[in-house]
Amino acid sequence: MTDGDNNGTIVSGMTSKVEKLIAAMTANPTGVRYEDLCKVCDFHFGEARQRGSSHRIYRTGVASTPLVNIQRGAAGKAKPYQVRQVLKAIADKEG
């Protein structure tokens, strides 16, 4: 196996995991772990513009939602309105 093949497998595996997370987020935006929302944002928008505080800010590259600000909610969950905002930004970016 070459490095190129391995990288393709890693990206394919990551895409599959992110797709499953997005499906779960769509089905239940109130039950999303903050860490899972961070993974989805990192995958779709790249590294956070700000991190290390209680917030992460991502540039989406989408005119309708240029920035997404996410923060940890109660019990390590993401805030539902922020999950919906991320889902909208991803849909706008892809469509």
C-alpha positions in Angstrom: 0.0 0.0 0.0 1.4 3.4 -0.9 1.0 6.6 1.1 -1.5 7.8 -1.4 -3.7 4.8 -0.9 -3.5 5.1 2.9 -4.5 8.8 2.8 -7.4 8.0 0.6 -8.6 5.3 3.1 -8.2 7.8 6.0 -10.2 10.5 4.2 -12.8 8.0 3.1 -13.2 6.8 6.7 -13.4 10.3 8.1 -16.0 11.2 5.5 -18.1 8.3 6.5 -17.9 9.2 10.2 -18.7 12.8 9.5 -21.7 11.8 7.4 -23.0 9.6 10.2 -22.6 12.5 12.7 -24.5 14.8 10.4 -27.3 12.3 10.0 -27.5 12.0 13.8 -27.4 15.8 14.2 -30.2 16.3 11.7 -32.3 13.7 13.5 -31.7 15.1 17.0 -30.0 18.5 17.2 -30.5 18.5 21.0 -28.5 15.4 21.7 -25.2 16.3 19.9 -21.9 16.2 21.8 -19.8 19.3 21.6 -16.8 17.3 20.5 -18.8 15.8 17.6 -19.9 19.2 16.4 -16.3 20.3 16.5 -15.3 17.3 14.3 -18.0 18.2 11.8 -17.0 21.9 11.7 -13.3 21.0 11.4 -14.0 18.7 8.5 -16.3 21.1 6.6 -14.8 24.5 7.5 -11.2 23.8 8.4 -9.4 24.8 11.6 -11.3 27.1 13.9 -10.4 30.8 13.7 -10.5 31.0 17.5 -10.2 28.1 19.9 -9.0 27.6 23.5 -11.7 29.7 25.1 -15.3 28.5 25.7 -16.0 29.3 22.0 -14.8 28.1 18.6 -15.4 30.4 15.6 -15.2 29.0 12.1 -15.2 30.8 8.7 -17.6 28.9 6.6 -17.0 30.4 3.2 -20.7 30.8 2.8 -22.2 34.3 2.2 -25.4 33.5 4.1 -23.5 32.4 7.2 -19.9 33.6 7.0 -19.1 32.7 10.6 -20.2 29.9 12.9 -19.7 30.4 16.6 -20.1 27.2 18.7 -19.8 26.7 22.4 -20.1 23.9 24.9 -23.6 23.7 26.5 -24.8 21.8 29.6 -23.4 18.3 30.2 -20.9 18.5 27.3 -23.6 18.9 24.7 -23.7 21.4 21.9 -26.3 24.1 21.9 -29.2 23.0 19.6 -29.5 26.3 17.8 -25.8 26.2 17.0 -26.1 22.7 15.6 -28.9 23.9 13.3 -26.8 26.8 12.3 -23.9 24.5 11.3 -26.2 22.2 9.4 -27.6 25.2 7.5 -24.1 26.5 6.7 -23.0 23.0 5.4 -26.2 22.7 3.3 -25.6 26.2 1.8 -22.0 25.4 1.1 -22.8 22.2 -0.7 -25.9 23.4 -2.5 
